[in-house]
Amino acid sequence: MTAAPRVPVLNAANALTLLRLVLVPVFAASVIASEMTHVGWRIAACLIFVGAAFTDLADGWIARRFGLVTSVGKVADPIADKALTGVALLLLSFYDQLPWWVTGTILLRELGITALRFWVIRHGVIAASRGGKIKTALQTLAIVWYLWPMPAPLDLVGPWVMGAAVAVTVVSGVDYVVRALRLRRRHSR
């Protein structure tokens, strides 16, 4: 029997995850510099956020396509995602662009699911569901909508997109809890 090839921790996929982590404070500094009133800094913050969010798509694709999946990447990738989204939501609420209950609901779900992942990890990994992927896409779109200085009629779309993001966040969180409980029950027999 041939052993599986050892994947180096320092690879392109993990480098993109690390880049996303490095971009979080750069993004935060741009939002703070903008105070959500300076158009140039808001655009810069939005573009940094989009670039960082793009690394999430790219690192996963690269890891799967080229067989570069590592334990480090499996842990670091969701941390980087939650750091980027969490900082964005906290800053949007701090600058009164987004109600605090929205930020609290999303962050509570994310922290709860992270804790749940660690609770079931010895029984298996629960793959991201379609709902989880839709949640991420809607959250990203909503955050971009809030960051970009939209003209008056279009700025009304942001709350609707964020509302959809919150609904899918809650529903996909419940789905994740159900799948985690099933996995744990199956392995405890």
C-alpha atoms as one frame of an Amber mdcrd trajectory, in Angstrom:
protein
   0.000   0.000   0.000   1.426   3.369  -1.015   1.270   6.232   1.454  -0.569
   9.355   0.380   1.787  12.128  -0.702   2.568  14.628   2.019   1.122  18.047
   1.262   3.379  20.939   2.324   1.815  23.402   4.742   3.378  26.267   2.806
   1.406  26.083  -0.418  -0.577  28.426  -2.664  -3.952  27.706  -1.028  -2.680
  28.348   2.502  -0.805  31.446   1.282  -4.126  32.895   0.055  -5.730  32.119
   3.415  -2.836  33.884   5.145  -3.237  36.839   2.767  -6.929  37.053   3.748
  -5.935  37.176   7.430  -3.380  39.914   6.699  -5.987  41.920   4.772  -8.399
  41.985   7.735  -6.562  44.763   9.647  -5.875  46.615   6.373  -9.585  46.483
   5.601 -10.463  47.608   9.142  -8.039  50.532   8.921  -9.638  51.612   5.628
 -13.149  51.542   7.110 -11.962  53.482  10.176 -10.207  56.033   7.956 -13.416
  56.462   5.973 -15.637  56.821   9.056 -18.209  55.725   6.455 -18.319  59.324
   5.186 -15.169  59.672   3.048 -16.040  58.230  -0.370 -12.470  57.416  -1.415
 -11.723  55.422   1.731 -15.095  53.648   1.512 -14.310  52.552  -2.028 -10.840
  51.422  -0.928 -12.333  49.463   1.988 -14.892  47.870  -0.321 -12.250  46.846
  -2.862 -10.020  45.392  -0.127 -13.007  43.442   1.219 -13.853  42.119  -2.263
 -10.220  41.126  -2.845 -10.055  39.350   0.499 -13.392  37.609  -0.151 -12.112
  36.483  -3.547  -9.161  34.748  -1.857 -11.726  32.565  -0.074 -13.014  31.246
  -3.397  -9.540  30.926  -4.855  -7.890  29.124  -1.936 -10.582  26.452  -1.774
 -10.499  25.874  -5.518  -6.702  25.662  -5.570  -6.605  23.320  -2.566  -9.099
  20.907  -4.127  -7.869  21.179  -7.725  -4.213  20.606  -6.937  -4.559  18.331
  -3.910  -3.240  20.951  -1.484  -5.751  20.374   1.313  -4.014  20.505   4.726
  -5.140  20.346   8.332  -3.787  23.872   8.769  -5.908  25.086   5.862  -9.021
  23.363   7.191  -8.656  25.298  10.451  -7.242  28.600   9.144  -9.715  29.062
   6.272 -12.885  29.339   8.396 -11.021  31.512  10.932  -9.977  33.891   8.144
 -13.542  33.951   6.770 -15.079  34.704  10.154 -12.447  37.332  10.951 -13.114
  39.192   7.689 -16.903  39.011   7.907 -16.977  39.624  11.657 -14.805  42.741
  11.468 -16.893  44.070   8.577 -20.166  43.563  10.440 -18.830  45.024  13.693
 -17.529  48.124  11.917 -20.743  48.598   9.929 -22.717  48.467  13.180 -20.235
  50.722  14.972 -20.713  53.361  12.251 -24.529  52.977  12.408 -24.799  51.478
   8.936 -26.184  48.161  10.184 -28.359  47.371  13.219 -26.460  45.677  16.063
 -29.025  42.857  16.239 -28.049  41.823  12.682 -24.373  41.707  13.609 -25.172
  39.868  16.840 -27.356  37.282  15.101 -24.762  36.506  12.430 -21.807  36.432
  14.835 -23.690  34.269  17.340 -24.467  31.770  14.575 -20.854  31.763  13.358
 -19.393  31.291  16.842 -21.967  28.610  17.655 -21.237  26.657  14.484 -17.489
  26.935  15.108 -17.967  25.504  18.601 -20.186  22.779  17.159 -17.496  21.882
  14.604 -15.008  21.293  17.411 -17.611  19.276  19.335 -18.090  16.789  16.467
 -14.649  16.895  14.827 -13.528  13.512  16.152 -16.620  11.949  14.561 -16.101
  13.578  11.177 -16.176  16.834   9.279 -19.466  18.238   8.106 -19.014  19.608
   4.613 -20.319  23.053   3.782 -23.898  22.831   2.607 -25.487  24.687  -0.266
 -27.233  26.850   2.355 -23.874  27.697   3.920 -22.491  28.720   0.548 -25.568
  30.843  -0.188 -25.218  32.400   3.293 -21.608  33.355   2.559 -22.503  34.804
  -0.847 -25.413  36.850   0.544 -23.384  38.127   3.506 -20.558  39.147   1.169
 -22.929  40.867  -1.265 -24.708  42.688   1.572 -21.447  43.882   3.133 -20.219
  45.107  -0.265 -23.548  46.897  -0.759 -23.165  48.656   2.598 -19.510  49.561
   2.014 -19.826  50.944  -1.519 -21.199  54.510  -1.559 -24.468  53.724  -3.351
 -26.657  56.478  -4.786 -29.889  57.185  -2.892 -32.333  54.845  -4.634 -29.908
  51.889  -4.679 -28.896  52.172  -1.021 -32.386  50.865  -0.163 -31.461  47.459
  -1.620 -28.779  46.812   1.034 -31.169  46.126   3.920 -33.126  43.647   1.776
 -29.981  41.772   0.795 -28.850  41.744   4.428 -32.298  40.551   5.513 -32.003
  37.626   3.107 -28.484  36.971   4.420 -29.719  36.884   8.031 -32.589  34.521
   7.135 -30.295  32.112   5.277 -27.704  32.417   8.066 -30.237  31.274  10.662
 -31.738  28.498   8.508 -28.338  27.127   7.471 -27.238  27.274  11.114 -30.208
  25.150  12.177 -29.429  22.721   9.335 -25.824  22.485  10.504 -26.924  21.725
  14.084 -29.235  18.945  12.849 -26.472  17.413  10.693 -23.969  17.626  13.576
 -26.368  15.904  15.974 -27.015  13.138  13.430 -23.284  12.624  12.907 -22.631
  12.452  16.626 -25.571  10.102  17.241 -24.446   7.823  14.394 -20.930   7.519
  15.853 -22.006   7.058  19.459 -23.885   3.823  18.722
